[in-house]
Amino acid sequence: MSQTPPPNDELAGTEQPFVQHLMELRDRLLYCVYGIALAVAVLAIWPGPNGLIDFIAHPIRAHMPPDAKLIAVGVFTPFFVPLKVLLLVAVLAVLPWLIYQMWAFIAPGLYSHEKKFALPLIFFGSLLAYVGIAFVQFFVLDKMFAFIQGFTPASVAATPDIASYVESILSLYLAFGLAFQVPIVVMLLVRFGLVEVAKLKAFRGYFIVVAFIVAAVVTPPDVISQLALAVPMCLLYEVGILAAGWFVRVSKAPDEDGGADAA
């Protein structure tokens, strides 16, 4: 049985045909491709694929002998690895644009009060992802490689393969970028009524255990990188709890306040 929407429902009568949804999805995907292509073109000019490789390789080369270099074991590695790094950095560079396109696709199905807080979430979510990646590049990698190189015997030349190095670094970027989204996830869980702030506070001790388990799984087997991921996750969990109550208040629909007052 179909339900008649309330007379004051601002989304009533805004439904679109399925084909039009597909066309809108196609356009949004094309906008994403255009954004990535533009970022690839700009980064290919400056700093270029080799410049990007030199940048992400700096943390480990700082702990290698001055004349030591990373090696390329595969025949096509010197060609494909820089292109892979170029593409992934381009995706990271236009991450807010990509998330905006996702939001723009679902925005017609959102109420005005939901649209109001969607864009700030996109901005802060992207900012937190960039902070997590920068934290890896400028702090975690330096401490991690200093710790690892300290165990390398003098008779062993530590010359890692560039392909495996890039894969390891990119996995850390992804892990920290996602882990730094904890406040956003906590606020959304509370906003949509999936969990209460009191329960989040009671779950605090369990979350600390979960954070250290996740850090042990997704980071290399060294204590530095594990602590560097687990500790910020715990702190960001607390930030999410503090921000959740405020976020619920500012993102309420007008009829929610009215209903609360009537009750």
N, C-alpha and C positions, 0 to 999 in steps of 0.2 A: 504494500500500500504506500503510495507516494505521500509525502508530508508537505503541507503548504508552508512556505517560509513565513516568518513573522512579517507584518506589514512594514516594520521599521528596519528590516534587514537590508543593508546597503548593497549586498551582493545579489539580491533577488533580481532575476531577469538578465543577469550578465553572463549566463552560460554561453559558450561558443561551441560550434561544431567540432567534431573530432579532427577532421581534416585541417581545420584552421589551427588547432593545437599543434599538429604535426608541422605545419608551415612555420609557426612561431618557433618551435623547437629547432627546425632547420636553420632559421635565421640566427638564433642565438648561438648555435654551434659554429656557424660561419663567422660570426663576430669574434668568437673565441679563437678560431684559426687565424683570422686577420690580426688579432692582437699578438698572438704568439709569433706569427711571421714577421710582424714589424719589429718585435723585440729581438728575434734572431738576426734580422738585417742590421739593426743598430749594434748589437753585441759583436757581430762578425766584423764590423768596421773597427770598433773600439770596445773593449781591449783586444778583441779577437780570440779565437779558440786557444791559441798558445798562451795568451795573457791570462785567460781564465784558468788554464791548467797550472800555470806558474803560481797563481794566487792561491788556489786550493792546496797546492803542494807545499806552500811555504811552511806550514806548521811542522811537517815531518823533516823537511830539508834543513830547518833550523837546528835540528838535533842530529844531523848527519855530518860526516867530514866535509870540509869546504869543497873538495873536488868530487864528491859523490853525487850521483844522480839516480833518479828512479829508472827502472829498466822497463822495456816493452818486450814481453815474451812472444806474443802472437805476431803473426806476419802482418796483419791488418790493424793491429792495435794502435800504432801511431796515427792512423787515419780516423778510425771509428771512435776512439775514446774522446778526443777533443770535440768531435761533433756531438757526441752524447752529452758531454758537459755543457756545450753551447745550448743545446735544446732544453735541457733541464733548468739551466740558469734563466733562460728566456721564459719558461713557464713560471718560475718563482718570481721573476720581475713583474709579470702581468697578473699575478695571483689575485689582487683585488678586482681587476677587470673580469677575470674568469668567474669569481664568486658573484660579482654584480650581475653577470649574464644569467647565472642560475637563479638569482633572486628576481630578476626582471621577468623570467619565464613564469614563476609562480606568483608574482605580485598581484596579477588580476584576481586571484582567488583569495587574497588576504584583505582583512578589514583595515580601515584607515589607521587604527591604533596599533595594529600589527606592523603595518608598513613603516610607521614612525620609528620603531625601535629596530627594524631589520637592518637599515643602513649603518647605524652605529655599531651593531654587532659585526657586520662585514668588516668595518674599518678596524675595530679592536681585535677581531679574530686574525686578520691579516697582519696587524702590527705585532701581535703575540707570536705568530709564526716566524716573522722576520727576527724578532728578539731571540727566539729559540735557536734559529740558524746562526745568528751572529754570536750567540753564546758558545755554540759548538766551535765556530771558526776561530774566535779570538781568545777563548779560554780553555775549553775542554780538550781540544786537540793538542795544544801546547803542553798542558799538564800530563795528558795521557801518553804522548810520545816521549816526554822526558822520563816518565815512570818506566815505560817499556824499554827504552834505550839504555836505561840504567842497569838492566839485566842482561844486556848483550855482551858476551865475552869479547875480549880484545882480539881474539883470533878469528872472530866472525865479522864479515862485512855485511851489514844490514842494508840491502839494496832491494826494497820491495818492488813488485810489479805494479806499473801504473794502473792497469785495469782493475786489479784487486783492490788497490788503494782507493781508487775512485768509487768503486762499489761500496766499500766500507764507509767512506766519508758520506756518500749520498744516503746510505741507510741511517747514519747518525743524524743528518739533516732532517730526514723524514720523521725519525723517532722524536727528536726534540721539538720539531715544528708541531707535531700532533700533541705531544705531552703538554706543551704550553697552552693548549686550548682548554685545559681543565676548568678555568673559571667560566668560560662560555658554556661548556656542557652543564656545569652545576647550575648556572642561572637559568638555562632553558628547562632543565629537569624540574626546578622549583616553579618556574613560570607556568608550565603546562600541567602542573598538579601531579606529576609523577612521583614526587617525593617532597617531604616537608623539611624545612631548615633544621628542626629539632632532630629529625632522623639522620640528617647529614652530620650533625654534630656528634651524635651517638656513634656514627660509623667511622669517626675520625681515626680511631686506633686501627681498625681493619684496613682503612685506606692506606695508612703508612706501610702496612705489611704488603698490600697489593702494589704500591709504588716501588718498593724495593724488589719485589718479584719481577715486575715488568722491566725494571732497570737491569736486573741480572740477565733477563732473556734477550733484550734488544740491543744491549751494548756489549763491547768487547769484554773479555774476562779480566778486567783490571778494576781495582777498587775506585780509582779516580773517576772514570767515566760513569760508573754505577752510582756513586754518590752525587755526581754532578747532575744526573737525571732525576734520581729519587728525591733529593732534598728540594729542588725547585718545584717538583710536582706536589709535594706536601704543602709547601708555602702557597702555591697557587690554589690549592684546594681550600685553604683558609681564606684566601682572597675571594674565591667564588662564594663561600658561605656568607661572608660579610656583604658582598655585592648583591646576593640573591634577594634579600628582603627589600632593598632599595629598588631593584629592577622590577620586582612584582608590583610595587606601588606605582611606579611611573609608567608601566606598560599596561595598566588595567584599562579595560573598555569603559566608556562612560556609564553604560547600564550596569556594570559590575558594582561601581560605587553606589549607584542608585538602589540596586537590589540589597546591598549591604546595609544602607541606611534604613530601608524599609523593614528589613528583618530586625 
